[in-house]
């Protein structure tokens, strides 16, 4: 009975706490990238300087793109994690970081288009202890109280609406700010669509270097 209690204690402790791994990466090797894409286009989808946080609950966070991902492997040799962004087009990123060599690789996927190929780089890692927060109303309110008004408005409408409630509690007018973001994003999307359609009319084949250059030229 004594040993069972000890095992249960160790198990619950490992769930409640853990270690976060922060990766500060630089991707500068584009030798394996297909010629269908220019370096400029590739870097717009996958910037050379990146920061990823591998969390204890097997999720990851990409600071530059501000999206969460899933970790599939995290052992003594490597970490594998993925992200997916669904907008007008679906974009997927697959990362692998080798702990022994500090090397890292990215593979991007655009369903329906030619895969760009693998981008290589290296990362520096930083570890920090992580304590999983207790899920109760008081802790949740305390954590929101420490968040700035600007961040509350930025997250307005996300996370099952809890930031909407917090914005109302603080009497913040976040709706107009988010409408401006949406309108700006919509204008960019419309401009991109017009450029793509025009390039198709001119006879350029999608997912080729000449097509990408055409779109970029029309958007400048």
DRENVEX-23998 format. One record per residue: y, z, x of N, C-alpha, C in turn; residue number from 1; residue in three letters. Coordinates in pm, whole numbers, plus 50000, padded with zeros to 5 digits. Example, Ala and Ser with C-alpha at 12.3 -4.5 7.8 and 13.67 -1.06 7.14 Angstrom:
! residues 2
GULUM:49431:50780:51319:49550:50780:51230:49670:50780:51320:1:ALA
GULUM:49775:50708:51285:49894:50714:51367:50003:50787:51290:2:SER
***
This chain:
! residues 220
GULUM:49880:50000:50083:50000:50000:50000:50126:50000:50087:1:UNK
GULUM:50121:50078:50195:50233:50089:50287:50267:49953:50349:2:UNK
GULUM:50161:49880:50391:50181:49749:50453:50236:49648:50353:3:UNK
GULUM:50193:49656:50227:50240:49565:50124:50390:49582:50104:4:UNK
GULUM:50435:49710:50102:50577:49739:50083:50659:49682:50199:5:UNK
GULUM:50607:49696:50321:50677:49644:50438:50690:49492:50431:6:UNK
GULUM:50580:49425:50393:50579:49279:50383:50679:49232:50277:7:UNK
GULUM:50679:49302:50162:50772:49266:50055:50916:49284:50099:8:UNK
GULUM:50941:49391:50174:51077:49416:50224:51123:49305:50317:9:UNK
GULUM:51036:49264:50408:51070:49157:50503:51091:49026:50431:10:UNK
GULUM:51011:49000:50329:51021:48875:50254:51153:48868:50178:11:UNK
GULUM:51187:48976:50108:51311:48977:50031:51432:48974:50123:12:UNK
GULUM:51422:49035:50240:51532:49031:50336:51557:48891:50386:13:UNK
GULUM:51449:48816:50409:51464:48678:50457:51527:48589:50353:14:UNK
GULUM:51508:48623:50223:51569:48545:50117:51717:48579:50105:15:UNK
GULUM:51747:48711:50115:51883:48757:50093:51977:48719:50207:16:UNK
GULUM:51923:48708:50328:52009:48676:50441:51945:48567:50526:17:UNK
GULUM:52025:48509:50614:51971:48403:50698:52076:48362:50799:18:UNK
GULUM:52066:48241:50850:52155:48193:50954:52203:48054:50919:19:UNK
GULUM:52333:48034:50927:52389:47902:50905:52401:47830:51040:20:UNK
GULUM:52377:47700:51039:52389:47618:51159:52502:47518:51136:21:UNK
GULUM:52604:47527:51218:52717:47434:51207:52706:47329:51318:22:UNK
GULUM:52712:47202:51279:52700:47092:51374:52832:47018:51384:23:UNK
GULUM:52888:47016:51504:53009:46938:51533:52965:46815:51612:24:UNK
GULUM:52970:46701:51545:52907:46580:51601:53007:46470:51633:25:UNK
GULUM:52968:46389:51731:53044:46270:51767:52947:46152:51772:26:UNK
GULUM:52969:46053:51686:52883:45935:51680:52959:45817:51742:27:UNK
GULUM:52908:45767:51853:52978:45662:51926:52887:45548:51975:28:UNK
GULUM:52760:45550:51936:52668:45446:51979:52632:45358:51859:29:UNK
GULUM:52691:45238:51855:52671:45145:51743:52584:45025:51783:30:UNK
GULUM:52510:45039:51892:52431:44926:51943:52324:44878:51846:31:UNK
GULUM:52272:44971:51761:52165:44934:51669:52217:44885:51533:32:UNK
GULUM:52349:44881:51517:52408:44838:51389:52399:44687:51376:33:UNK
GULUM:52360:44640:51258:52346:44496:51235:52482:44426:51242:34:UNK
GULUM:52482:44301:51279:52606:44224:51292:52669:44188:51158:35:UNK
GULUM:52602:44223:51049:52658:44195:50916:52779:44284:50886:36:UNK
GULUM:52798:44389:50965:52908:44482:50943:52988:44501:51071:37:UNK
GULUM:53120:44508:51057:53205:44534:51173:53208:44686:51198:38:UNK
GULUM:53247:44723:51321:53259:44866:51355:53361:44934:51264:39:UNK
GULUM:53465:44863:51229:53570:44921:51144:53515:44958:51006:40:UNK
GULUM:53434:44871:50950:53375:44897:50819:53277:45014:50828:41:UNK
GULUM:53193:45014:50932:53094:45120:50949:53163:45255:50965:42:UNK
GULUM:53270:45260:51044:53340:45386:51068:53410:45437:50943:43:UNK
GULUM:53444:45347:50851:53506:45391:50725:53404:45463:50637:44:UNK
GULUM:53276:45426:50650:53170:45493:50573:53114:45613:50646:45:UNK
GULUM:53115:45606:50779:53059:45714:50859:53151:45739:50978:46:UNK
GULUM:53247:45830:50965:53346:45854:51071:53282:45904:51200:47:UNK
GULUM:53339:45871:51315:53281:45912:51444:53275:46064:51462:48:UNK
GULUM:53377:46135:51416:53380:46282:51429:53339:46344:51296:49:UNK
GULUM:53233:46426:51301:53179:46484:51178:53144:46631:51198:50:UNK
GULUM:53154:46705:51086:53116:46847:51086:53023:46872:50968:51:UNK
GULUM:52904:46926:50997:52805:46957:50895:52763:47103:50905:52:UNK
GULUM:52746:47167:50792:52700:47305:50789:52563:47307:50721:53:UNK
GULUM:52462:47350:50796:52326:47362:50742:52309:47506:50694:54:UNK
GULUM:52295:47522:50565:52294:47657:50507:52152:47713:50498:55:UNK
GULUM:52146:47845:50479:52017:47915:50476:51936:47882:50352:56:UNK
GULUM:52002:47830:50247:51929:47798:50124:51885:47651:50119:57:UNK
GULUM:51876:47588:50239:51829:47449:50253:51922:47348:50186:58:UNK
GULUM:52050:47377:50188:52150:47279:50148:52241:47255:50268:59:UNK
GULUM:52314:47146:50264:52408:47115:50371:52543:47078:50311:60:UNK
GULUM:52647:47084:50393:52780:47047:50345:52850:46964:50452:61:UNK
GULUM:52901:46848:50411:52971:46757:50501:53120:46774:50476:62:UNK
GULUM:53190:46833:50572:53330:46870:50552:53422:46750:50535:63:UNK
GULUM:53401:46641:50611:53490:46526:50602:53481:46456:50466:64:UNK
GULUM:53361:46442:50414:53340:46372:50286:53344:46469:50168:65:UNK
GULUM:53325:46600:50197:53327:46706:50097:53219:46689:49991:66:UNK
GULUM:53097:46671:50039:52983:46664:49948:52871:46754:50001:67:UNK
GULUM:52785:46796:49908:52670:46879:49944:52546:46792:49954:68:UNK
GULUM:52455:46831:50042:52331:46756:50059:52210:46847:50057:69:UNK
GULUM:52095:46787:50083:51969:46862:50082:51902:46854:50219:70:UNK
GULUM:51850:46967:50263:51780:46973:50392:51630:46962:50365:71:UNK
GULUM:51564:46866:50429:51420:46847:50409:51338:46909:50522:72:UNK
GULUM:51396:46914:50643:51326:46972:50759:51426:47055:50839:73:UNK
GULUM:51386:47175:50877:51467:47259:50965:51373:47351:51043:74:UNK
GULUM:51328:47302:51158:51237:47381:51240:51293:47394:51382:75:UNK
GULUM:51210:47431:51475:51256:47455:51612:51292:47325:51685:76:UNK
GULUM:51247:47210:51633:51269:47083:51701:51383:47000:51641:77:UNK
GULUM:51393:46999:51508:51492:46911:51446:51536:46960:51309:78:UNK
GULUM:51644:46897:51262:51695:46919:51127:51713:46782:51062:79:UNK
GULUM:51660:46768:50941:51680:46646:50863:51750:46680:50733:80:UNK
GULUM:51855:46605:50700:51926:46630:50575:51986:46501:50522:81:UNK
GULUM:52009:46498:50390:52055:46376:50324:52171:46406:50230:82:UNK
GULUM:52254:46303:50211:52362:46310:50113:52355:46186:50025:83:UNK
GULUM:52407:46198:49905:52416:46083:49815:52547:46090:49737:84:UNK
GULUM:52618:45979:49735:52744:45971:49660:52731:45861:49555:85:UNK
GULUM:52757:45896:49431:52748:45800:49321:52887:45773:49265:86:UNK
GULUM:52940:45658:49296:53067:45614:49238:53042:45477:49175:87:UNK
GULUM:53126:45379:49207:53098:45244:49158:52969:45192:49222:88:UNK
GULUM:52952:45227:49350:52830:45193:49423:52765:45321:49474:89:UNK
GULUM:52635:45318:49491:52562:45434:49544:52557:45424:49696:90:UNK
GULUM:52591:45533:49762:52584:45540:49907:52497:45658:49946:91:UNK
GULUM:52402:45636:50036:52315:45743:50084:52322:45750:50236:92:UNK
GULUM:52329:45874:50287:52328:45899:50431:52207:45985:50465:93:UNK
GULUM:52131:45945:50565:52018:46025:50614:52046:46065:50759:94:UNK
GULUM:52046:46195:50785:52077:46248:50917:51954:46313:50980:95:UNK
GULUM:51944:46303:51112:51845:46380:51185:51910:46430:51313:96:UNK
GULUM:51896:46558:51338:51952:46619:51459:51838:46681:51539:97:UNK
GULUM:51826:46641:51667:51719:46690:51754:51773:46807:51836:98:UNK
GULUM:51719:46925:51812:51771:47048:51871:51754:47055:52023:99:UNK
GULUM:51648:46996:52073:51621:47006:52217:51710:46914:52300:100:UNK
GULUM:51741:46796:52248:51823:46700:52323:51968:46695:52277:101:UNK
GULUM:51998:46759:52162:52132:46760:52102:52175:46621:52051:102:UNK
GULUM:52079:46530:52042:52109:46396:51991:52100:46394:51838:103:UNK
GULUM:52174:46302:51777:52175:46291:51631:52182:46144:51592:104:UNK
GULUM:52129:46114:51474:52128:45975:51425:52160:45973:51276:105:UNK
GULUM:52228:45866:51235:52261:45846:51093:52206:45711:51050:106:UNK
GULUM:52145:45709:50933:52106:45585:50867:52172:45582:50730:107:UNK
GULUM:52243:45474:50700:52308:45460:50570:52233:45361:50483:108:UNK
GULUM:52244:45381:50354:52176:45293:50259:52269:45260:50144:109:UNK
GULUM:52281:45129:50116:52356:45081:50001:52260:44998:49917:110:UNK
GULUM:52201:45055:49813:52101:44983:49732:52153:44845:49689:111:UNK
GULUM:52074:44743:49719:52113:44607:49685:52182:44533:49798:112:UNK
GULUM:52213:44603:49908:52281:44543:50022:52198:44566:50150:113:UNK
GULUM:52230:44491:50252:52159:44504:50380:52193:44640:50443:114:UNK
GULUM:52092:44709:50491:52115:44838:50558:52187:44814:50690:115:UNK
GULUM:52293:44891:50720:52371:44869:50842:52294:44892:50971:116:UNK
GULUM:52198:44984:50971:52128:45019:51094:52161:45161:51137:117:UNK
GULUM:52103:45204:51248:52116:45343:51293:52236:45362:51386:118:UNK
GULUM:52311:45469:51362:52423:45508:51447:52380:45634:51523:119:UNK
GULUM:52400:45636:51655:52357:45749:51737:52477:45824:51793:120:UNK
GULUM:52453:45953:51818:52558:46036:51876:52499:46167:51925:121:UNK
GULUM:52585:46266:51944:52540:46397:51988:52618:46505:51913:122:UNK
GULUM:52561:46626:51911:52623:46737:51838:52624:46864:51921:123:UNK
GULUM:52723:46945:51894:52726:47082:51946:52701:47175:51829:124:UNK
GULUM:52614:47273:51848:52579:47360:51737:52635:47501:51754:125:UNK
GULUM:52669:47557:51640:52718:47695:51634:52642:47767:51524:126:UNK
GULUM:52589:47883:51555:52513:47960:51457:52593:48080:51413:127:UNK
GULUM:52582:48112:51284:52649:48230:51231:52560:48294:51126:128:UNK
GULUM:52565:48427:51119:52484:48498:51020:52535:48470:50881:129:UNK
GULUM:52446:48467:50786:52480:48435:50647:52416:48537:50556:130:UNK
GULUM:52496:48596:50472:52447:48692:50373:52461:48631:50235:131:UNK
GULUM:52351:48611:50169:52353:48551:50038:52420:48645:49939:132:UNK
GULUM:52524:48601:49867:52595:48690:49777:52511:48731:49658:133:UNK
GULUM:52533:48854:49612:52463:48903:49493:52528:48842:49371:134:UNK
GULUM:52448:48788:49284:52502:48720:49167:52527:48820:49054:135:UNK
GULUM:52648:48869:49045:52689:48952:48932:52834:48923:48903:136:UNK
GULUM:52883:48954:48783:53018:48917:48742:53126:48970:48836:137:UNK
GULUM:53114:49097:48881:53219:49154:48965:53231:49081:49098:138:UNK
GULUM:53115:49047:49160:53117:48975:49288:53179:48837:49271:139:UNK
GULUM:53146:48771:49161:53198:48638:49134:53350:48641:49119:140:UNK
GULUM:53402:48742:49048:53545:48754:49029:53615:48784:49160:141:UNK
GULUM:53554:48869:49244:53613:48903:49372:53622:48780:49462:142:UNK
GULUM:53516:48696:49461:53515:48578:49546:53621:48478:49501:143:UNK
GULUM:53641:48464:49370:53743:48373:49319:53882:48426:49348:144:UNK
GULUM:53897:48556:49350:54028:48616:49376:54078:48585:49515:145:UNK
GULUM:53986:48558:49608:54023:48529:49747:54050:48382:49772:146:UNK
GULUM:54037:48298:49668:54057:48154:49681:54200:48119:49644:147:UNK
GULUM:54262:48031:49722:54401:47994:49699:54416:47910:49572:148:UNK
GULUM:54539:47906:49517:54568:47826:49398:54538:47678:49422:149:UNK
GULUM:54570:47633:49543:54550:47491:49577:54401:47454:49571:150:UNK
GULUM:54316:47543:49623:54172:47516:49622:54115:47524:49481:151:UNK
GULUM:54169:47616:49401:54125:47626:49260:54153:47494:49189:152:UNK
GULUM:54271:47438:49211:54306:47310:49147:54223:47195:49203:153:UNK
GULUM:54192:47202:49335:54111:47095:49395:53971:47092:49333:154:UNK
GULUM:53916:47213:49304:53782:47223:49248:53783:47225:49095:155:UNK
GULUM:53898:47199:49037:53912:47201:48892:53816:47102:48827:156:UNK
GULUM:53735:47150:48734:53638:47064:48666:53501:47060:48731:157:UNK
GULUM:53486:47122:48850:53357:47125:48918:53290:47261:48898:158:UNK
GULUM:53166:47270:48945:53091:47396:48944:53081:47457:48804:159:UNK
GULUM:53039:47372:48709:53015:47417:48571:53138:47478:48505:160:UNK
GULUM:53255:47435:48547:53377:47476:48479:53433:47612:48515:161:UNK
GULUM:53377:47680:48615:53426:47815:48646:53567:47812:48704:162:UNK
GULUM:53606:47699:48769:53741:47691:48822:53843:47656:48714:163:UNK
GULUM:53797:47596:48605:53886:47574:48490:53926:47708:48431:164:UNK
GULUM:53826:47796:48417:53852:47930:48365:53947:48007:48456:165:UNK
GULUM:53925:47994:48589:54010:48065:48685:54152:48010:48683:166:UNK
GULUM:54165:47877:48668:54298:47816:48662:54375:47865:48539:167:UNK
GULUM:54306:47877:48427:54371:47928:48304:54413:48074:48323:168:UNK
GULUM:54326:48152:48391:54358:48293:48413:54484:48308:48498:169:UNK
GULUM:54503:48213:48591:54622:48220:48679:54741:48142:48623:170:UNK
GULUM:54722:48079:48504:54827:47997:48442:54868:47880:48532:171:UNK
GULUM:54766:47818:48596:54791:47702:48682:54782:47573:48601:172:UNK
GULUM:54867:47479:48634:54864:47348:48569:54795:47249:48663:173:UNK
GULUM:54662:47251:48663:54585:47166:48755:54556:47029:48697:174:UNK
GULUM:54573:47011:48567:54535:46885:48500:54614:46768:48554:175:UNK
GULUM:54746:46785:48565:54831:46674:48609:54797:46632:48751:176:UNK
GULUM:54768:46731:48838:54733:46702:48978:54606:46619:48986:177:UNK
GULUM:54506:46657:48904:54380:46583:48906:54393:46446:48842:178:UNK
GULUM:54484:46433:48744:54509:46303:48684:54568:46208:48786:179:UNK
GULUM:54657:46262:48873:54717:46180:48979:54610:46131:49075:180:UNK
GULUM:54514:46221:49109:54404:46181:49198:54321:46071:49136:181:UNK
GULUM:54292:46088:49005:54209:45990:48934:54278:45855:48926:182:UNK
GULUM:54410:45858:48896:54486:45734:48886:54491:45662:49020:183:UNK
GULUM:54511:45743:49128:54516:45685:49263:54383:45622:49301:184:UNK
GULUM:54274:45693:49268:54140:45643:49297:54111:45516:49218:185:UNK
GULUM:54159:45513:49091:54137:45397:49005:54209:45275:49058:186:UNK
GULUM:54334:45295:49108:54411:45184:49163:54341:45124:49285:187:UNK
GULUM:54287:45213:49372:54216:45168:49491:54092:45088:49454:188:UNK
GULUM:54017:45138:49352:53896:45070:49307:53928:44933:49252:189:UNK
GULUM:54036:44923:49170:54076:44794:49112:54115:44695:49221:190:UNK
GULUM:54186:44745:49323:54227:44659:49433:54106:44606:49508:191:UNK
GULUM:54007:44693:49528:53884:44653:49597:53807:44550:49516:192:UNK
GULUM:53797:44572:49385:53724:44479:49298:53789:44341:49300:193:UNK
GULUM:53922:44337:49293:53992:44208:49295:53968:44134:49426:194:UNK
GULUM:53971:44210:49537:53949:44149:49668:53807:44094:49679:195:UNK
GULUM:53708:44172:49629:53568:44128:49635:53546:44002:49550:196:UNK
GULUM:53602:44003:49430:53586:43886:49341:53650:43762:49401:197:UNK
GULUM:53768:43779:49463:53837:43666:49523:53756:43608:49638:198:UNK
GULUM:53696:43695:49719:53614:43649:49832:53490:43575:49786:199:UNK
GULUM:53433:43621:49673:53317:43551:49616:53358:43412:49568:200:UNK
GULUM:53477:43403:49506:53527:43274:49459:53550:43177:49575:201:UNK
GULUM:53589:43234:49689:53613:43151:49808:53484:43109:49878:202:UNK
GULUM:53370:43161:49829:53241:43117:49883:53177:43210:49984:203:UNK
GULUM:53235:43328:50006:53177:43422:50101:53057:43494:50039:204:UNK
GULUM:52955:43518:50118:52833:43585:50072:52845:43737:50091:205:UNK
GULUM:52823:43816:49983:52833:43963:49995:52740:44018:50104:206:UNK
GULUM:52782:44127:50164:52706:44199:50268:52697:44120:50399:207:UNK
GULUM:52792:44029:50421:52799:43960:50550:52928:44001:50619:208:UNK
GULUM:52935:43976:50748:53054:44016:50824:53177:43940:50777:209:UNK
GULUM:53160:43811:50751:53274:43730:50706:53324:43777:50569:210:UNK
GULUM:53231:43819:50483:53269:43871:50351:53347:44001:50365:211:UNK
GULUM:53298:44091:50453:53366:44218:50476:53505:44197:50532:212:UNK
GULUM:53519:44102:50626:53650:44074:50685:53746:44017:50581:213:UNK
GULUM:53691:43935:50491:53772:43876:50383:53827:43985:50293:214:UNK
GULUM:53739:44078:50253:53782:44187:50165:53888:44273:50230:215:UNK
GULUM:53867:44307:50357:53963:44391:50430:54098:44322:50444:216:UNK
GULUM:54095:44191:50469:54219:44115:50486:54300:44111:50358:217:UNK
GULUM:54232:44094:50245:54300:44088:50116:54353:44224:50072:218:UNK
GULUM:54289:44332:50123:54332:44465:50084:54447:44517:50171:219:UNK
GULUM:54471:44454:50286:54579:44499:50374:54716:44471:50311:220:UNK
***
